[in-house]
Amino acid sequence: MLSGTSALAGPALAGAAMGLQFNVVAATVTAVVAAAVAGYPRAPRARVWSAAGILLVGWALGDGIALAGSSGVSAGYGIGWALVSFAVGYVLPAVIGAAVGRAVYRGTGWLAAGAVALAVAPALSAISQRVAPAVWAVAR
């Protein structure tokens, strides 16, 4: 059990708590598109890199602007916010969707990938909204 946080861990945990409150609309749209692009069984390696680019652009438009607009943010806070929001809100739904899409044997892997990402992103948002207050409490 943590009795207190260090000078570096506190801002990073506070940033992680903020990252758990990602932009669900931008994350869902971006994850669906990225999963559909890379989520079919014969997707070439270039499609995976395209999906990564889509995720980065979507994050920059969804959460990156909010992070950039926050003035006076410490480095630990900003890094924690950026990593957690990108990983949980954008990458995780896209990877889960793409994995399902690659497992589909006939024809519509990209559609299955997008549908799964469409379901996973809001679900992760709902879960992370419940976890964020606990992370805030540990960060203080």
Steps between C-alpha positions, in 0.01 A plus 500: 500500500630842414517734796595798287628586159839631406556834332513328160228240545233746617485708180530188284208334681295819477575508126401134472170579672442778251597265216229257609249773418578498128283644224269206435360627170841558343631174644208297368510642149877470478509145639227383263678639194841369607362154583320479167813603311723239663246241610463254222696176459716602205574858600850592382751654740442843344139487620615448858723807475212693346281400794769621741507833318122523519517438875763769549307759299175412676664529842658832406163638396305347788720515809822659380333837452362490853843410637670774299241751619571427865739767618741442784498120473805325641690250286396200709136601488505554124681176426267298722195660340627445145607138546191383684249676275672374186545143624163447667274714286643456154746210465328236714163506318671507160728207585213292640287577195782422258573170677137395463491612138810295418333193652201521264540245223275627225479842347390747765793516740522875467132533591535276805809696607315829479195364682707365787695825532167685497387298800829494692585872497185621682522203738856596592385857549228390740742284697771763511254763625456278809873438544616862458381624843697224672813595308443866595474397865832314485666793320417741782 
